[in-house]
Amino acid sequence: MAKQGFRGVLTLDKVIAEATGPNGAGNQTTLRWSRSVSGSGFSRCFQDVMSDGGEISEVRAVRDVAVVGSGPAGLAAALALAHVGADVALIGPSPVKTSVGPLETRTAALLTSSVDLLKALQVWQALSPQAAPLKAIRIIDASRNLLRAPDIEFKASELGLEAFGYNIANTALVEGLYARAQEVLPAVIPASVRHIALDGSEVRLTLSEGAPMPVRLVAGADGKRSICRESAKIAVTERRYDQGAIATSFRHTLPHQGVSTELHKEQGSVTTVPLPDPRASSMIWVGPLSEIMPLMLLDEARFEDALGERLGGLLGSLSEVGARAQFPVAGQSADMIACNRTALVGDAAHILPPIGAQGLNLGFRDAAALADCVAEALRRGGD
């Protein structure tokens, strides 16, 4: 693989076109999944690494790509790479079933390009019943200024679209992607990476379990503190803001009608995003730390009152506010997207503030772009 970056290629067209065909129908002849290892579960990863005496020895075959990280971006990258014919191993923990109550705390607003990718990878059909369409986006100036901007509402139907995107619980998204990965990937390894070393034309990965794994390319999708990025000696630039964010979900008496609403004040915003239940929404509250920290200390009833006051009756009376998650509003970007046989995907490459559904959607575009580049290398017979 070439050591330079992605050369600005951020199109989904090649990956999607292969799966949809010229008329949008599935084209089965192009779904070229690599199945070099048979079997299922963790054992399939070790069928070629056992010595005659039953002891684990070094993996003999050199795989094309190891995707490190089993979050949404890493899973999408692994599936997209396998789709274009690469021999892929996915390395990362399997999803952990957690009890989060009736409403999910964290959700992802997937834009249409991300949904198109999931359709091409044959994941969306299983996910769509759990996703809520975003039929409109409303922006409200909730400041106390004497002269306020008028409310604005953008409707997907005005652009000939069914929806601008879809909102889905993070856990449902990960579980759906992981289930598909187990069906089609040559190797799914629920382990962590201990060490990565560049060895000439290969990269050698030492795992928490099993034998060392040689690969031609590492796709680092292992988050903010990426061991892949560190091993490739790629520096990062961080941007910190004196702001924080709270994520939660809640029920309300008025139907959301598929409308996502942004209420902006002088120092922050609250964004509500529809859930499949017409009287339930997820929410991101962004503001200065001096506002966010005290909100996290409130009990459930007092926080419900504070949120209701902030929304100003927009969705009626509130109830069943779910668990709250707090995280800093910060930015981070890798100084290079690819170097030393390592390409970065998702949060390992860039972290954006939780505004405009940018982060995960950009991670999915990373996945498609990387698959595009690898497909071209495979066609040329290059490294």
C-alpha positions, -999 to 999 in steps of 0.1 A, spaced: 0 0 0 12 35 -7 22 55 23 6 88 13 -28 99 24 -61 93 7 -54 120 -18 -87 138 -10 -108 109 -22 -140 109 0 -166 95 -24 -189 66 -16 -198 61 -53 -176 32 -61 -185 12 -30 -222 19 -33 -224 14 -71 -208 -21 -68 -236 -32 -44 -266 -14 -60 -259 -18 -97 -269 8 -123 -306 8 -114 -303 6 -77 -311 -31 -75 -287 -55 -57 -260 -68 -80 -250 -101 -65 -221 -107 -89 -203 -77 -74 -206 -88 -37 -171 -102 -36 -167 -112 0 -134 -128 9 -139 -161 27 -104 -174 30 -112 -189 65 -142 -211 71 -159 -217 104 -174 -193 129 -166 -175 161 -132 -170 177 -118 -203 167 -119 -195 130 -91 -170 135 -67 -197 147 -73 -225 122 -41 -216 103 -19 -209 134 -18 -242 152 13 -263 151 11 -301 150 15 -302 187 -15 -280 192 5 -249 203 -1 -215 188 26 -205 164 30 -174 142 3 -167 116 18 -178 83 -5 -160 58 -1 -123 54 -35 -107 53 -43 -76 33 -57 -55 61 -62 -56 98 -89 -33 110 -82 -24 147 -113 -12 165 -148 -26 166 -168 6 169 -192 17 141 -164 33 119 -141 3 123 -169 -22 116 -180 -2 85 -144 -1 73 -139 -38 77 -171 -46 58 -163 -21 30 -128 -35 26 -140 -71 25 -167 -60 0 -140 -48 -25 -121 -81 -22 -95 -75 5 -86 -102 30 -96 -85 62 -92 -93 99 -113 -73 124 -97 -69 158 -116 -55 187 -140 -63 216 -174 -78 208 -204 -56 218 -213 -58 254 -250 -61 262 -259 -35 288 -291 -26 305 -298 11 296 -335 13 305 -363 20 281 -346 48 262 -310 47 249 -287 75 261 -265 79 230 -278 78 195 -263 85 161 -279 107 134 -269 90 101 -270 112 71 -282 98 37 -246 91 25 -240 69 56 -274 51 51 -264 45 14 -232 29 26 -250 7 51 -274 -4 23 -245 -13 1 -230 -34 28 -263 -51 34 -267 -39 70 -295 -13 67 -323 -38 62 -318 -51 97 -313 -16 112 -341 4 95 -369 -8 118 -349 7 148 -342 40 131 -363 72 130 -364 93 99 -353 130 101 -380 146 79 -372 182 88 -346 203 106 -358 233 126 -335 260 138 -347 284 166 -330 315 179 -337 310 216 -316 339 228 -330 369 247 -318 394 221 -342 422 212 -337 414 175 -338 376 171 -335 356 139 -367 341 126 -373 304 130 -361 283 100 -374 249 90 -358 228 62 -380 199 49 -365 169 32 -395 167 9 -386 200 -6 -355 184 -20 -373 153 -31 -359 133 -2 -378 110 22 -355 121 50 -323 140 56 -311 110 76 -321 86 103 -315 85 141 -306 52 157 -294 40 191 -256 35 192 -260 0 206 -284 -11 179 -260 3 152 -230 -15 166 -248 -48 172 -262 -47 136 -228 -40 121 -211 -66 143 -236 -93 133 -229 -87 97 -192 -87 103 -195 -122 119 -214 -134 88 -190 -122 61 -155 -114 74 -128 -140 71 -117 -133 107 -133 -115 136 -110 -115 166 -123 -102 200 -89 -92 213 -69 -61 218 -36 -50 201 -6 -49 224 21 -39 200 25 -29 164 58 -30 145 66 -21 109 86 -49 94 96 -40 58 67 -48 35 45 -59 65 31 -47 97 33 -72 126 6 -70 153 9 -86 187 -25 -94 202 -37 -99 237 -45 -134 227 -32 -157 200 -2 -155 176 14 -124 161 -4 -113 129 14 -100 98 -6 -77 75 1 -54 46 -20 -25 60 -34 -15 93 -67 4 94 -66 22 128 -102 27 140 -93 25 177 -104 59 188 -90 91 204 -60 73 220 -52 52 190 -23 27 194 -23 24 156 -17 62 152 10 62 179 28 32 164 28 49 129 43 80 146 15 102 134 11 133 156 -22 150 165 -34 185 170 -59 190 198 -84 218 203 -101 223 236 -131 245 243 -145 256 276 -177 237 269 -193 204 277 -222 183 264 -249 162 279 -266 134 260 -299 117 271 -333 107 258 -368 115 271 -405 111 264 -428 140 257 -466 145 252 -465 162 218 -454 141 187 -421 151 172 -434 146 137 -399 136 125 -385 170 131 -351 176 146 -349 209 164 -319 231 173 -325 258 199 -296 282 201 -287 306 229 -258 330 233 -235 303 248 -248 270 237 -276 249 221 -300 221 227 -308 198 199 -336 172 200 -336 143 175 -366 120 169 -366 84 180 -388 57 165 -415 63 191 -433 95 179 -433 108 215 -397 101 224 -365 120 214 -328 120 221 -311 152 230 -277 169 231 -272 199 254 -241 219 247 -230 248 268 -202 262 289 -188 240 316 -202 264 342 -237 254 330 -231 217 321 -214 206 354 -243 218 377 -268 201 354 -251 168 358 -255 171 396 -292 175 395 -315 146 404 -338 132 377 -368 154 386 -349 186 387 -330 179 355 -364 171 338 -376 205 349 -345 222 337 -348 205 303 -384 213 300 -377 250 307 -349 250 281 -372 236 255 -400 260 263 -428 236 258 -417 227 223 -426 190 228 -451 194 256 -446 180 290 -415 157 296 -412 124 314 -389 94 317 -357 113 311 -330 86 307 -295 83 320 -273 112 313 -238 110 296 -214 139 298 -185 145 276 -162 174 267 -166 195 236 -132 192 220 -116 187 186 -86 166 175 -71 158 141 -43 137 130 -15 155 112 -15 128 86 -43 104 76 -19 76 65 17 68 71 39 37 77 14 12 63 -13 26 86 -45 44 76 -66 61 102 -104 59 103 -130 77 125 -120 92 158 -84 80 154 -82 104 125 -104 133 137 -127 142 165 -153 169 160 -177 186 185 -212 170 186 -228 195 162 -245 187 129 -240 149 131 -205 153 118 -183 128 136 -196 94 128 -208 103 93 -173 115 85 -160 82 99 -182 63 75 -168 84 46 -133 74 58 -143 38 56 -156 41 21 -126 62 9 -102 36 23 -120 8 6 -119 28 -26 -81 32 -23 -76 -5 -15 -98 -16 -43 -77 4 -67 -45 -11 -54 -60 -46 -57 -70 -39 -93 -35 -27 -101 -19 -56 -84 1 -31 -63 11 -31 -27 
